[in-house]
Amino acid sequence: MTDPVKVYVPRDAGALALGADKVAAEIAREAEARGLDIRLIRNGSRGLFFLEPMVEVATEDGRLAYGPVAPGDVASLFDAGFLSGGDHPLAQGETEEIPFLARQTRLTFARCGIIDPLDPADYEAHGGLKGLRNAVMMTPEEIVETMVTSGLRGRGGAGFPTGIKWKTVAEAKGEQKYIVCNADEGDSGTYSDRMIMEGDPFMLIEGMVIAGLATGATRGYVYTRSEYPHAIVTMRDAIAIARSHGFLGPDILGSGHAFDMEIRMGAGAYVCGEETSLLNSLEGKRGVVRAKPPLPAHEGFLGRPTVVNNVISLATVPAILDHGPEFFRDFGVGHSHGTIPIQIAGNVKNGGLFEIAFGLTLHELVDEIGGGTRSGRPVKAVQVGGPLGAYFPRALFDTIFDYEAYTAKNGLIGHAGIVVFDDSVDMLKQARFAMEFCAIESCGKCTPCRIGSVRGVEVVDRIAAGEDPDAQIALMTDLCQTMRFGSLCALGGFTPFPVLSAIEHFPDDFRPTPFAEAAE
């Protein structure tokens, strides 16, 4: 008796939004009607969202992809013999050879889209738990030193060295320590955290356990947002499975070390992506920024030493403990070590997640990998780093993806999301959006952010009305400097980046033609 053919249909939220559930149901129905034996696996996404829903079939020649598949395409796929790799207009060939995927270097996303997210045997068969098995044989000091040597920097936006943060918590005095995973992914155009939680949740769990072993923490929390219902369900299921399989709980892999964790859900406040606001929310308080010092590493959750790391930072840890710190450190450029999952979004032909070593230029990412704009119009601007990131014009497309390179251009990598705009975008309106976003999302703790953002909207509106633009732009520049250097956290401190970059690189958009003149 032959084994059933494995058919993979993603259950990632991005694929679901494009109809993946309906495609999966239609495949199951069609297979039953034709008397064909298949095993339908709901994997995570490979991140090629321009091909989602992307259906894969395991054949003797490897996994073959078809996409984007609609429910109405399913019958013709069966007619074409897709279960054995038959040709079809939606055929993409061997999945790993699709150009968008073949060019990548996948360390953090090595399993995402390949395995069944909630099958621990599948996870181990593809290299899972190797890092943790190595870690339980090491001393906490050795684990910390491994992370320091790797050069991993926080992938949540600040780029602070992960190993140094762990070392600080490990050396801090405290009967109870915590690992807090910041999964409050609120930047526009970003989705890598969600993809990991939905597509490879055991890896995040493994990374948090290793962090606990390194620092002496025995309790962990994943703080995410209510807008991620699928990720929350998957993570809760994964935690229960991890406990039952012994790599979470009172005796990690028989080592005698304990670590347990749970999911906490926030209401979706953008400012709770800042670590101290997150900690306040986690404690049941209003999500407002805390003044520093003390640092969370010394007095974090409930006043105890706490590691706060982003999802991608923690999910990268198992690969470092598996392959070794030098292996990871040798990827990248300068002080930007390893790979970075870049999320390509906006008005772009090939939107999706692209993991590669630091060093690619913006030109390569937007024009070659992204394929230019979806509209077919010229690219006007690319915003890098979420709603607080700077707008880069084509003149800066030679900038390489590197923390220091972006800082030198008054930009930031942030959570590595890039949003593409064509030449129809009005950068004056984008500047207004930045200030309005800050005004809405401000926690209200500090005056430069709370009041400055409201005043910023008013100034942009006066520019749009043609009221002495030169004076208003000078006022806006001064206001941005006050917000940048006077705000307590990055929300108010980085809002000037999109505003000032729009003014600098697209000055014509800040000289709108008055209506009366346009009418003439």
DOPA-563291 format. One line per field, with one value per residue (C-alpha): x, y, z; residue number from 1. Coordinates in steps of 0.2 Angstrom, whole numbers, plus 5000, padded with zeros to 4 digits. Example, Ala and Ser with C-alpha at 12.3 -4.5 7.8 and 13.67 -1.06 7.14 Angstrom:
REM DOPA-563291
xx = 5062,5068 .
yy = 4978,4995 .
zz = 5039,5036 .
seq = 1,2 .
This chain:
REM DOPA-563291
xx = 5000,5007,5008,4996,5003,5007,4999,5004,4992,4998,4987,4997,4986,4993,4988,4971,4967,4969,4958,4969,4955,4944,4958,4962,4943,4942,4957,4950,4933,4941,4952,4938,4927,4941,4945,4963,4973,4981,4987,4983,4996,4993,5010,5016,5020,5036,5034,5031,5015,5013,5010,4998,4989,5004,5000,5015,5015,5028,5034,5049,5058,5055,5042,5033,5024,5008,5001,4993,4979,4960,4946,4941,4958,4958,4949,4960,4975,4969,4965,4983,4990,4998,4999,5013,5020,5010,5011,4999,4998,5000,5015,5031,5042,5053,5049,5067,5071,5059,5070,5063,5067,5083,5092,5089,5100,5087,5093,5079,5066,5074,5059,5045,5033,5042,5035,5019,5020,5013,5021,5036,5043,5043,5052,5066,5067,5072,5085,5074,5080,5098,5102,5093,5102,5118,5113,5108,5126,5134,5135,5125,5142,5146,5129,5130,5148,5141,5128,5141,5153,5139,5136,5117,5109,5091,5079,5065,5073,5085,5099,5106,5118,5108,5122,5126,5108,5108,5125,5118,5102,5113,5124,5109,5104,5086,5078,5066,5071,5060,5061,5049,5046,5041,5028,5019,5022,5014,5025,5016,5023,5030,5024,5040,5035,5018,5025,5037,5023,5011,5024,5038,5032,5043,5058,5053,5049,5067,5075,5066,5071,5089,5088,5081,5096,5108,5101,5094,5076,5063,5048,5044,5030,5026,5017,5007,4992,4974,4975,4985,4972,4979,4997,4989,4980,4995,5007,4996,4994,5013,5017,5005,5014,5031,5026,5020,5036,5048,5056,5046,5041,5050,5063,5070,5075,5079,5092,5085,5082,5065,5057,5039,5030,5013,5005,4999,4988,4988,4975,4985,4993,5008,5018,5018,5031,5042,5049,5045,5027,5026,5031,5018,5004,5011,5009,4991,4995,4992,5004,5015,5034,5045,5059,5076,5086,5083,5084,5073,5088,5089,5071,5059,5044,5037,5053,5064,5079,5071,5077,5065,5069,5060,5053,5066,5080,5074,5070,5087,5095,5093,5102,5117,5118,5116,5129,5140,5143,5156,5145,5132,5144,5152,5136,5133,5144,5152,5144,5128,5130,5120,5104,5090,5072,5067,5048,5044,5027,5017,5015,5027,5026,5034,5029,5035,5048,5066,5079,5097,5114,5115,5123,5110,5107,5089,5090,5093,5078,5066,5070,5077,5069,5053,5052,5047,5030,5014,5006,5020,5024,5041,5046,5046,5050,5053,5050,5062,5059,5040,5029,5044,5056,5063,5058,5072,5072,5080,5095,5099,5095,5114,5112,5116,5105,5116,5112,5127,5124,5106,5110,5122,5108,5097,5087,5084,5082,5069,5060,5066,5050,5051,5036,5036,5027,5026,5026,5008,5011,5010,5024,5016,5001,5014,5022,5005,5001,5017,5012,4994,5000,5011,4997,4985,4997,5006,5005,5004,5019,5030,5026,5036,5027,5010,5009,5022,5013,4997,5006,5015,4998,4993,5009,5007,4989,4995,5008,4995,4984,4999,5001,5019,5027,5045,5041,5030,5044,5056,5044,5042,5060,5062,5048,5055,5072,5062,5053,5068,5079,5066,5054,5056,5055,5056,5038,5041,5059,5058,5042,5053,5062,5048,5044,5061,5066,5050,5054,5073,5071,5054,5053,5042,5028,5029,5026,5008,5000,4986,4969,4966,4982,4978,4961,4969 .
yy = 5000,5017,5032,5046,5060,5075,5091,5107,5122,5136,5142,5157,5172,5180,5165,5164,5182,5177,5161,5147,5139,5138,5131,5117,5113,5111,5101,5089,5088,5085,5071,5062,5064,5056,5043,5049,5047,5063,5070,5088,5097,5115,5122,5140,5152,5152,5170,5172,5181,5186,5167,5164,5153,5143,5124,5112,5094,5081,5071,5060,5076,5086,5098,5107,5123,5129,5147,5158,5145,5150,5137,5137,5131,5116,5104,5109,5105,5088,5086,5091,5078,5090,5076,5069,5086,5088,5104,5118,5137,5139,5128,5136,5121,5115,5127,5129,5135,5149,5164,5174,5159,5152,5169,5169,5163,5156,5153,5160,5155,5138,5128,5140,5134,5117,5109,5106,5119,5109,5092,5091,5076,5086,5100,5088,5080,5097,5101,5107,5106,5104,5121,5117,5100,5109,5122,5110,5103,5121,5132,5148,5158,5148,5151,5170,5170,5161,5174,5188,5181,5178,5197,5195,5212,5215,5212,5223,5239,5246,5234,5232,5217,5202,5194,5210,5211,5193,5195,5210,5200,5184,5195,5204,5199,5192,5177,5177,5182,5183,5181,5192,5190,5206,5200,5216,5218,5235,5242,5244,5232,5220,5202,5191,5189,5183,5171,5163,5161,5153,5143,5138,5141,5128,5138,5153,5142,5134,5151,5157,5141,5144,5162,5156,5143,5157,5170,5160,5164,5151,5160,5168,5178,5181,5198,5199,5209,5205,5207,5191,5178,5164,5167,5166,5150,5142,5148,5141,5125,5124,5128,5114,5102,5107,5104,5086,5082,5088,5104,5115,5113,5108,5097,5103,5088,5079,5092,5096,5114,5122,5135,5138,5151,5158,5170,5187,5197,5216,5227,5233,5249,5254,5261,5244,5239,5249,5238,5247,5251,5233,5228,5240,5232,5215,5219,5225,5243,5257,5255,5271,5273,5271,5283,5274,5270,5258,5247,5232,5221,5226,5230,5224,5214,5215,5224,5209,5207,5204,5200,5208,5202,5203,5187,5186,5189,5174,5163,5165,5159,5140,5141,5150,5137,5123,5129,5139,5158,5160,5152,5166,5180,5177,5182,5201,5217,5228,5226,5219,5201,5186,5187,5198,5194,5209,5211,5219,5227,5241,5245,5231,5217,5203,5206,5194,5189,5189,5183,5186,5192,5210,5220,5220,5237,5245,5244,5225,5223,5234,5233,5215,5205,5215,5217,5236,5243,5232,5247,5248,5266,5272,5270,5287,5282,5268,5269,5258,5254,5255,5271,5279,5276,5288,5289,5285,5292,5283,5293,5283,5266,5262,5261,5244,5235,5238,5247,5260,5263,5268,5278,5288,5292,5298,5282,5266,5248,5245,5229,5227,5231,5241,5249,5254,5269,5274,5292,5295,5297,5314,5315,5330,5318,5305,5318,5322,5304,5302,5316,5310,5292,5298,5309,5294,5282,5292,5286,5304,5302,5316,5333,5333,5317,5321,5339,5340,5327,5337,5353,5344,5340,5358,5364,5352,5357,5375,5370,5361,5377,5387,5398,5404,5387,5392,5398,5383,5371,5380,5378,5360,5357,5365,5355,5339,5342,5345,5329,5319,5324,5327,5312,5298,5284,5280,5284,5303,5302,5294,5302,5316,5303,5301,5320,5327,5314,5319,5337,5335,5322,5328,5347,5350,5341,5354,5368,5364,5374,5384,5380,5397,5396,5379,5384,5397 .
zz = 5000,4995,5007,5003,4993,5004,4999,5008,5009,5021,5036,5039,5041,5025,5015,5024,5019,5001,5002,5008,5019,5004,4993,5006,5007,4989,4987,5000,4992,4975,4981,4989,4974,4963,4976,4978,4994,5000,5016,5018,5028,5034,5035,5038,5023,5014,5013,4994,4997,4978,4975,4990,4992,4986,4986,4987,4982,4989,4974,4970,4962,4978,4983,4968,4970,4961,4964,4967,4968,4969,4973,4955,4949,4960,4948,4933,4945,4947,4929,4925,4937,4949,4963,4953,4947,4931,4921,4924,4920,4939,4940,4948,4947,4962,4977,4982,4964,4963,4960,4975,4987,4979,4982,5000,5015,5027,5045,5056,5043,5038,5043,5040,5027,5026,5042,5050,5064,5078,5074,5086,5076,5060,5070,5076,5059,5051,5065,5079,5097,5092,5099,5115,5117,5115,5128,5142,5141,5143,5158,5158,5156,5140,5133,5136,5129,5113,5111,5113,5101,5088,5087,5086,5088,5093,5078,5085,5079,5092,5086,5104,5106,5112,5121,5131,5137,5142,5151,5161,5167,5171,5182,5190,5208,5209,5216,5201,5183,5167,5148,5139,5121,5112,5099,5098,5080,5076,5061,5045,5032,5044,5048,5051,5070,5065,5052,5065,5078,5065,5055,5067,5085,5093,5087,5097,5112,5110,5110,5125,5135,5130,5136,5152,5154,5150,5163,5177,5172,5175,5168,5151,5143,5125,5123,5107,5101,5099,5080,5079,5083,5073,5080,5098,5095,5087,5101,5115,5106,5104,5122,5128,5115,5121,5139,5135,5125,5139,5131,5142,5160,5177,5169,5152,5142,5158,5163,5179,5173,5174,5162,5158,5148,5143,5130,5136,5124,5123,5115,5101,5107,5096,5110,5119,5107,5117,5131,5146,5140,5136,5154,5161,5151,5155,5174,5171,5171,5158,5144,5146,5145,5160,5163,5162,5173,5180,5164,5163,5164,5182,5186,5173,5175,5193,5197,5193,5181,5164,5146,5133,5116,5100,5092,5078,5090,5101,5086,5079,5095,5092,5075,5084,5097,5084,5071,5082,5085,5072,5058,5062,5064,5047,5038,5036,5035,5048,5065,5057,5059,5053,5042,5042,5037,5026,5024,5007,5006,4998,4980,4974,4962,4972,4990,5003,5016,5010,5023,5018,5025,5029,5014,5000,4993,4992,4973,4974,4986,4977,4959,4957,4971,4973,4954,4955,4958,4956,4947,4934,4938,4943,4961,4970,4988,5000,5018,5028,5047,5049,5051,5060,5047,5034,5016,5004,4986,4972,4974,4990,4983,4984,5003,5010,5023,5038,5054,5053,5035,5038,5053,5042,5030,5045,5043,5053,5049,5063,5061,5043,5034,5018,5010,4992,4984,4966,4959,4963,4982,4990,5002,5011,5015,5021,5033,5040,5042,5052,5064,5065,5069,5083,5090,5090,5097,5110,5128,5134,5146,5139,5132,5116,5109,5116,5111,5097,5086,5087,5083,5069,5061,5062,5054,5039,5036,5035,5022,5012,5013,5006,5022,5020,5017,5020,5038,5041,5036,5047,5061,5057,5057,5074,5081,5075,5083,5100,5097,5092,5107,5120,5119,5132,5119,5100,5096,5098,5095,5078,5071,5064,5053,5040,5041,5039,5026,5016,5017,5012,4998,4990,4993,4978,4987,5001,4989,4984,4971,4978,4972,4964,4954,4948,4942,4931 .
seq = 1,2,3,4,5,6,7,8,9,10,11,12,13,14,15,16,17,18,19,20,21,22,23,24,25,26,27,28,29,30,31,32,33,34,35,36,37,38,39,40,41,42,43,44,45,46,47,48,49,50,51,52,53,54,55,56,57,58,59,60,61,62,63,64,65,66,67,68,69,70,71,72,73,74,75,76,77,78,79,80,81,82,83,84,85,86,87,88,89,90,91,92,93,94,95,96,97,98,99,100,101,102,103,104,105,106,107,108,109,110,111,112,113,114,115,116,117,118,119,120,121,122,123,124,125,126,127,128,129,130,131,132,133,134,135,136,137,138,139,140,141,142,143,144,145,146,147,148,149,150,151,152,153,154,155,156,157,158,159,160,161,162,163,164,165,166,167,168,169,170,171,172,173,174,175,176,177,178,179,180,181,182,183,184,185,186,187,188,189,190,191,192,193,194,195,196,197,198,199,200,201,202,203,204,205,206,207,208,209,210,211,212,213,214,215,216,217,218,219,220,221,222,223,224,225,226,227,228,229,230,231,232,233,234,235,236,237,238,239,240,241,242,243,244,245,246,247,248,249,250,251,252,253,254,255,256,257,258,259,260,261,262,263,264,265,266,267,268,269,270,271,272,273,274,275,276,277,278,279,280,281,282,283,284,285,286,287,288,289,290,291,292,293,294,295,296,297,298,299,300,301,302,303,304,305,306,307,308,309,310,311,312,313,314,315,316,317,318,319,320,321,322,323,324,325,326,327,328,329,330,331,332,333,334,335,336,337,338,339,340,341,342,343,344,345,346,347,348,349,350,351,352,353,354,355,356,357,358,359,360,361,362,363,364,365,366,367,368,369,370,371,372,373,374,375,376,377,378,379,380,381,382,383,384,385,386,387,388,389,390,391,392,393,394,395,396,397,398,399,400,401,402,403,404,405,406,407,408,409,410,411,412,413,414,415,416,417,418,419,420,421,422,423,424,425,426,427,428,429,430,431,432,433,434,435,436,437,438,439,440,441,442,443,444,445,446,447,448,449,450,451,452,453,454,455,456,457,458,459,460,461,462,463,464,465,466,467,468,469,470,471,472,473,474,475,476,477,478,479,480,481,482,483,484,485,486,487,488,489,490,491,492,493,494,495,496,497,498,499,500,501,502,503,504,505,506,507,508,509,510,511,512,513,514,515,516,517,518,519,520 .
